[in-house]
Amino acid sequence: MNRTWMLAAGAVLAVGAAVLWKDHASQLSLAGAPTVREQELSARVQSLSQANARLEAALAKARLDEASHAEQMAARQTEIAGLKARLASAPSVAVSRKAALTPQEAQARGTELRAAFDAAFAKKDGKAVLKALQDLLALGPQAYPEAAELWLRIQKDFNEGNSLGLSYPNFYQSMADTGFEHWALENPQVDASVRRFALGGLPWTDRDGAAAFIASLVEREQDPQALTQMAWELGSLADPATAAQVLAMAERSGLETKARQAFIQALGGFEGPEAERAVAALALDPDPDVRDAARVAGVMQHPPAAGIVLTQVVPSAQAGALGLKRGDILLSYNQKPLDSMETLGNAIHASDPGAQATLQVYRNGGIETLTLQGGRLGIDGRFVTPK
């Protein structure tokens, strides 16, 4: 309650009571005995006096609260003053930026880090390998060519059993904000394997900008394998802003066959009538490779079952020997339902390579159960579910 208002209200009531009492006393002296009017006035005086007493009690409480707040404020001001005094008496700490290395210093530092990388790699210490690579990349673009060589060694280790114990997400995320991947992809002279490896990392390190960046590269990309992978990544990201460019590449008849197939299949990841009309038109193309890619895209747009639709099958691997084809949908591995490529990879890893495994496949309107050896299948695909 506002203290000023309370004081004013109390004063008004006090004055009112005094006036009424004066009038009351005057009438008593004239008449000598109380009248009805006098009784009413007396009751009003009593009521106003009680109200005045309540206001005085509330005012007293307000004064106490105000005093308490003042004490708290004083305590805070004392604490602030003490902190300021401690800060003023503390020794000053000079913050300095690390001076940029000269080219000679950067070269020497790069040599040290290369040695650290080699030592960690020999010990199969994946964490130390990544740290040495990160520190090398921190030297800037002048260190990128050497870093590209180290990338290739890590990629080879991934392909040959992963002795470093790294995961793709962990590796790619550790490269975030280095700028290396963009540098590699914007420079055609960089080893094609490094550039393709870098493409796989963009969705991990630049999720929001990956699709637009990849789309900006497709027109000038000369490496068919890199172009094919760009199509896979664009289809996986399925950013509506890149749909028109993916469609244009899918309809480009002069494009290398596998790259064009990849762009056609990428259309399967996009929703909307335009993408569906394009796939339906491509399914009537005279080129059988184009028709087959459109068939796979159609399965992705309108999947008949939930599972992993195959977009790639390696003929020389188990998948090829089993007769798996693009457009087949893998439903389960060893009775474990499949909802991602990661789930399939984990199921394969958990199986005994020397033991038999079962694979449920949806194809041609029915479900087949295949028996195979545990271990690598040799496929790629994307999870789909009926809409």
C-alpha positions as CSV (number, residue, x, y, z in Angstrom):
1,M,0.0,0.0,0.0
2,N,1.4,3.5,-0.9
3,R,2.6,5.2,2.2
4,T,1.6,8.8,1.1
5,W,-2.0,7.6,0.3
6,M,-2.2,5.9,3.6
7,L,-1.2,9.1,5.5
8,A,-3.6,11.2,3.5
9,A,-6.5,8.7,4.1
10,G,-5.7,8.6,7.8
11,A,-5.7,12.4,8.0
12,V,-9.1,12.7,6.2
13,L,-10.6,10.1,8.5
14,A,-9.2,11.8,11.6
15,V,-10.6,15.2,10.5
16,G,-13.9,13.7,9.6
17,A,-14.2,12.1,13.0
18,A,-13.2,15.3,14.8
19,V,-15.9,17.3,12.9
20,L,-18.5,14.8,13.6
21,W,-17.6,14.6,17.3
22,K,-17.6,18.5,17.5
23,D,-21.1,18.5,16.0
24,H,-22.1,15.7,18.3
25,A,-20.9,17.5,21.5
26,S,-22.5,20.7,20.4
27,Q,-25.9,19.1,20.1
28,L,-25.5,17.4,23.4
29,S,-24.9,20.7,25.2
30,L,-28.0,22.2,23.6
31,A,-30.4,19.4,24.2
32,G,-29.0,17.8,27.3
33,A,-30.1,14.3,26.2
34,P,-29.2,12.1,23.3
35,T,-31.5,12.1,20.3
36,V,-31.8,9.6,17.5
37,R,-29.6,11.9,15.4
38,E,-27.0,12.0,18.2
39,Q,-27.0,8.2,18.4
40,E,-26.4,7.9,14.6
41,L,-23.6,10.4,14.8
42,S,-22.0,8.6,17.7
43,A,-22.1,5.4,15.8
44,R,-20.4,7.0,12.8
45,V,-17.7,8.5,15.0
46,Q,-17.0,5.1,16.4
47,S,-16.9,3.5,12.9
48,L,-14.5,6.2,11.6
49,S,-12.3,5.9,14.7
50,Q,-12.0,2.1,14.1
51,A,-11.2,2.7,10.5
52,N,-8.6,5.2,11.5
53,A,-7.1,2.7,13.9
54,R,-6.8,0.1,11.1
55,L,-5.1,2.6,8.9
56,E,-2.6,3.5,11.6
57,A,-1.8,-0.2,12.1
58,A,-1.3,-0.7,8.3
59,L,0.9,2.4,8.2
60,A,3.0,1.1,11.1
61,K,3.5,-2.2,9.1
62,A,4.4,-0.3,6.0
63,R,7.0,1.6,8.0
64,L,8.5,-1.7,9.2
65,D,8.6,-3.1,5.7
66,E,10.2,0.0,4.4
67,A,12.8,-0.2,7.2
68,S,13.5,-3.9,6.3
69,H,13.9,-3.0,2.6
70,A,16.2,-0.2,3.5
71,E,18.3,-2.6,5.6
72,Q,18.5,-5.1,2.7
73,M,19.5,-2.4,0.3
74,A,22.2,-1.1,2.6
75,A,23.5,-4.7,3.0
76,R,23.7,-5.1,-0.8
77,Q,25.4,-1.8,-1.2
78,T,28.0,-2.8,1.4
79,E,28.6,-6.2,-0.4
80,I,29.0,-4.4,-3.8
81,A,31.5,-1.9,-2.2
82,G,33.5,-4.8,-0.8
83,L,33.6,-6.6,-4.2
84,K,34.7,-3.4,-5.9
85,A,37.5,-3.0,-3.3
86,R,38.6,-6.6,-3.8
87,L,38.6,-6.1,-7.6
88,A,40.6,-2.9,-7.3
89,S,43.2,-4.6,-5.1
90,A,43.5,-7.8,-7.3
91,P,46.6,-8.0,-9.5
92,S,45.8,-7.0,-13.1
93,V,46.0,-9.8,-15.7
94,A,47.1,-8.8,-19.2
95,V,45.1,-10.6,-21.9
96,S,47.1,-10.9,-25.1
97,R,46.3,-12.4,-28.4
98,K,48.5,-15.0,-29.8
99,A,50.7,-13.4,-32.4
100,A,50.3,-14.8,-35.9
101,L,53.0,-17.3,-36.9
102,T,55.4,-16.4,-39.6
103,P,55.5,-18.8,-42.5
104,Q,58.7,-20.4,-41.1
105,E,57.1,-20.8,-37.7
106,A,54.0,-22.3,-39.2
107,Q,56.0,-24.7,-41.2
108,A,57.9,-25.8,-38.1
109,R,54.7,-26.2,-36.1
110,G,53.2,-28.2,-39.0
111,T,56.2,-30.6,-38.9
112,E,55.7,-31.0,-35.1
113,L,52.0,-31.8,-35.6
114,R,52.7,-34.2,-38.4
115,A,55.1,-36.1,-36.1
116,A,52.5,-36.1,-33.3
117,F,49.9,-37.4,-35.8
118,D,52.2,-40.2,-36.9
119,A,53.0,-41.2,-33.4
120,A,49.4,-41.3,-32.4
121,F,48.4,-43.3,-35.5
122,A,51.1,-45.9,-34.8
123,K,49.7,-46.3,-31.3
124,K,46.1,-46.5,-32.7
125,D,45.2,-43.6,-30.4
126,G,42.2,-42.1,-32.3
127,K,41.7,-39.3,-29.8
128,A,45.3,-38.1,-30.2
129,V,45.1,-38.5,-34.0
130,L,42.1,-36.1,-34.1
131,K,43.8,-33.6,-31.8
132,A,46.9,-33.5,-34.0
133,L,44.8,-33.0,-37.1
134,Q,42.7,-30.3,-35.5
135,D,45.8,-28.4,-34.4
136,L,47.2,-28.7,-37.9
137,L,44.0,-27.3,-39.4
138,A,44.1,-24.4,-36.9
139,L,47.2,-23.2,-38.7
140,G,45.0,-22.1,-41.6
141,P,44.9,-22.8,-45.3
142,Q,48.6,-23.1,-45.7
143,A,48.4,-26.3,-43.7
144,Y,45.4,-27.7,-45.6
145,P,47.3,-29.6,-48.3
146,E,49.2,-31.6,-45.7
147,A,46.0,-32.1,-43.7
148,A,44.4,-33.6,-46.8
149,E,47.1,-36.3,-46.8
150,L,46.2,-37.1,-43.2
151,W,42.5,-37.2,-44.0
152,L,43.3,-39.9,-46.6
153,R,45.1,-42.0,-44.0
154,I,42.1,-41.8,-41.7
155,Q,39.7,-42.6,-44.5
156,K,41.8,-45.7,-45.4
157,D,41.7,-46.8,-41.8
158,F,37.9,-46.5,-41.8
159,N,37.7,-48.7,-44.9
160,E,40.2,-51.3,-43.5
161,G,38.6,-52.1,-40.2
162,N,38.8,-48.8,-38.2
163,S,41.8,-49.6,-36.0
164,L,41.6,-46.1,-34.6
165,G,38.2,-46.7,-33.2
166,L,36.7,-43.6,-34.6
167,S,33.1,-43.0,-35.7
168,Y,32.1,-41.0,-38.7
169,P,30.0,-38.5,-36.7
170,N,32.8,-38.0,-34.1
171,F,35.4,-37.5,-36.9
172,Y,33.3,-35.1,-38.9
173,Q,32.1,-33.1,-35.9
174,S,35.7,-32.7,-34.7
175,M,36.3,-30.9,-38.1
176,A,33.5,-28.4,-37.7
177,D,34.4,-24.7,-38.0
178,T,37.8,-25.5,-39.5
179,G,36.8,-24.5,-43.0
180,F,38.7,-27.4,-44.5
181,E,35.7,-29.2,-46.1
182,H,34.7,-26.0,-47.9
183,W,38.2,-25.4,-49.1
184,A,38.6,-29.0,-50.4
185,L,35.3,-28.9,-52.3
186,E,36.0,-25.5,-53.8
187,N,39.4,-26.6,-55.1
188,P,39.1,-29.2,-57.9
189,Q,42.9,-29.9,-57.7
190,V,42.4,-31.5,-54.3
191,D,42.5,-35.3,-54.4
192,A,39.1,-36.6,-55.5
193,S,38.9,-39.0,-52.5
194,V,39.5,-36.2,-50.1
195,R,36.8,-34.1,-51.7
196,R,34.3,-37.0,-51.6
197,F,35.2,-37.7,-48.0
198,A,34.6,-34.0,-47.2
199,L,31.2,-34.1,-48.9
200,G,30.1,-36.8,-46.5
201,G,31.0,-34.5,-43.6
202,L,29.1,-31.4,-44.6
203,P,25.7,-32.6,-43.2
204,W,27.5,-33.1,-39.8
205,T,29.4,-29.9,-39.7
206,D,27.2,-27.5,-41.6
207,R,23.7,-28.9,-41.3
208,D,21.9,-25.7,-42.1
209,G,24.1,-24.6,-45.0
210,A,25.2,-27.9,-46.5
211,A,22.4,-28.2,-49.1
212,A,22.8,-24.7,-50.5
213,F,26.6,-25.0,-50.5
214,I,26.5,-28.4,-52.4
215,A,24.0,-27.1,-54.8
216,S,26.3,-24.2,-55.6
217,L,29.0,-26.7,-56.7
218,V,27.1,-29.1,-59.0
219,E,27.2,-27.0,-62.1
220,R,31.0,-26.8,-62.2
221,E,31.9,-30.2,-60.7
222,Q,33.9,-32.3,-63.1
223,D,34.5,-35.5,-61.1
224,P,31.6,-37.9,-61.9
225,Q,32.0,-39.7,-58.5
226,A,31.9,-36.4,-56.6
227,L,28.9,-35.3,-58.6
228,T,27.2,-38.6,-57.8
229,Q,27.8,-38.1,-54.1
230,M,26.6,-34.6,-54.3
231,A,23.3,-35.9,-55.6
232,W,23.1,-38.4,-52.8
233,E,23.7,-35.7,-50.2
234,L,21.1,-33.4,-51.8
235,G,18.6,-36.2,-51.8
236,S,19.3,-37.0,-48.2
237,L,19.0,-33.4,-47.1
238,A,16.0,-32.8,-49.3
239,D,16.1,-29.0,-48.8
240,P,13.1,-27.6,-50.8
241,A,15.3,-24.6,-51.8
242,T,17.4,-27.0,-53.9
243,A,14.6,-29.0,-55.5
244,A,14.6,-27.1,-58.8
245,Q,18.4,-27.6,-59.2
246,V,18.1,-31.3,-58.5
247,L,15.3,-31.6,-61.0
248,A,17.3,-29.8,-63.6
249,M,20.3,-32.1,-63.1
250,A,18.0,-35.2,-63.2
251,E,16.6,-34.1,-66.6
252,R,20.0,-33.3,-68.1
253,S,20.5,-36.0,-70.7
254,G,24.2,-35.3,-71.3
255,L,25.1,-36.0,-67.7
256,E,27.3,-39.0,-66.8
257,T,25.0,-42.0,-66.4
258,K,25.6,-42.8,-62.7
259,A,25.5,-39.1,-61.7
260,R,22.2,-38.7,-63.5
261,Q,20.8,-41.8,-61.9
262,A,21.8,-40.4,-58.5
263,F,20.0,-37.1,-59.2
264,I,16.9,-38.9,-60.3
265,Q,16.9,-41.0,-57.2
266,A,17.5,-37.8,-55.2
267,L,14.1,-36.6,-56.4
268,G,12.6,-39.4,-54.3
269,G,13.6,-37.5,-51.2
270,F,11.6,-34.4,-52.2
271,E,7.9,-34.0,-51.5
272,G,5.3,-32.2,-53.7
273,P,3.5,-32.6,-57.0
274,E,6.4,-31.2,-59.1
275,A,8.9,-33.8,-57.9
276,E,6.3,-36.6,-58.4
277,R,5.4,-35.5,-61.9
278,A,9.1,-35.4,-62.8
279,V,9.6,-38.9,-61.5
280,A,6.5,-40.2,-63.4
281,A,7.8,-38.6,-66.6
282,L,11.3,-40.0,-66.2
283,A,9.8,-43.5,-65.6
284,L,8.8,-43.4,-69.3
285,D,12.2,-42.3,-70.6
286,P,13.6,-44.5,-73.4
287,D,16.9,-45.0,-71.5
288,P,16.5,-48.1,-69.2
289,D,19.0,-46.7,-66.7
290,V,16.8,-43.5,-66.3
291,R,13.7,-45.6,-66.0
292,D,15.3,-47.8,-63.3
293,A,16.4,-44.8,-61.3
294,A,12.9,-43.3,-61.6
295,R,11.4,-46.6,-60.4
296,V,13.6,-46.4,-57.2
297,A,12.6,-42.7,-56.7
298,G,8.9,-43.7,-57.1
299,V,9.4,-46.3,-54.3
300,M,10.9,-43.7,-52.1
301,Q,8.0,-41.2,-52.8
302,H,5.3,-43.9,-52.1
303,P,6.9,-46.6,-50.0
304,P,4.7,-49.7,-49.6
305,A,6.4,-50.7,-46.3
306,A,8.6,-49.3,-43.6
307,G,12.3,-50.1,-43.9
308,I,15.5,-49.2,-45.8
309,V,14.9,-48.8,-49.5
310,L,18.1,-49.8,-51.4
311,T,19.7,-47.0,-53.5
312,Q,23.0,-48.8,-54.1
313,V,23.9,-52.5,-54.4
314,V,27.6,-53.7,-54.7
315,P,27.5,-56.6,-57.2
316,S,30.6,-58.2,-55.8
317,A,29.4,-58.1,-52.2
318,Q,26.9,-60.3,-50.3
319,A,24.0,-58.1,-51.4
320,G,24.8,-58.8,-55.1
321,A,25.1,-62.5,-54.5
322,L,21.8,-62.6,-52.7
323,G,20.1,-60.9,-55.7
324,L,19.2,-57.7,-53.9
325,K,18.3,-54.9,-56.2
326,R,17.8,-51.2,-55.9
327,G,14.3,-50.4,-54.8
328,D,14.1,-53.5,-52.6
329,I,13.1,-52.6,-49.0
330,L,15.0,-54.2,-46.1
331,L,12.6,-54.8,-43.3
332,S,14.7,-56.5,-40.6
333,Y,18.1,-58.1,-39.9
334,N,18.1,-61.1,-37.5
335,Q,14.5,-60.2,-36.6
336,K,15.5,-56.6,-35.6
337,P,13.3,-54.0,-37.4
338,L,15.4,-51.6,-39.4
339,D,14.6,-47.8,-39.1
340,S,18.0,-46.4,-40.3
341,M,21.3,-47.4,-41.9
342,E,22.8,-47.0,-38.5
343,T,20.4,-49.6,-37.0
344,L,21.4,-52.0,-39.8
345,G,25.1,-51.3,-39.2
346,N,24.7,-52.0,-35.5
347,A,22.8,-55.2,-36.1
348,I,25.5,-56.5,-38.5
349,H,28.2,-55.5,-36.1
350,A,26.4,-57.4,-33.3
351,S,26.2,-60.6,-35.4
352,D,28.9,-63.3,-35.7
353,P,30.6,-63.0,-39.1
354,G,30.9,-66.8,-39.2
355,A,27.3,-67.5,-38.3
356,Q,24.2,-67.3,-40.5
357,A,21.9,-64.3,-40.4
358,T,18.4,-63.7,-41.7
359,L,17.2,-60.7,-43.8
360,Q,13.6,-59.8,-44.5
361,V,13.0,-58.0,-47.8
362,Y,10.0,-56.5,-49.3
363,R,9.9,-56.7,-53.1
364,N,7.4,-57.1,-55.8
365,G,4.4,-56.8,-53.4
366,G,5.6,-59.6,-51.0
367,I,8.0,-60.4,-48.2
368,E,11.0,-62.7,-48.6
369,T,13.3,-64.1,-45.9
370,L,16.9,-64.5,-47.1
371,T,19.7,-66.4,-45.3
372,L,23.2,-64.9,-45.4
373,Q,26.5,-64.8,-43.6
374,G,27.0,-62.2,-40.9
375,G,29.2,-59.3,-42.0
376,R,29.2,-56.6,-44.6
377,L,26.3,-56.5,-47.0
378,G,27.5,-54.0,-49.6
379,I,24.5,-51.7,-49.9
380,D,23.4,-48.2,-49.3
381,G,19.9,-46.9,-48.7
382,R,17.5,-44.7,-46.9
383,F,14.8,-45.3,-44.4
384,V,11.2,-44.8,-45.7
385,T,7.8,-45.3,-44.2
386,P,4.4,-45.4,-45.8
387,K,2.7,-42.0,-45.9
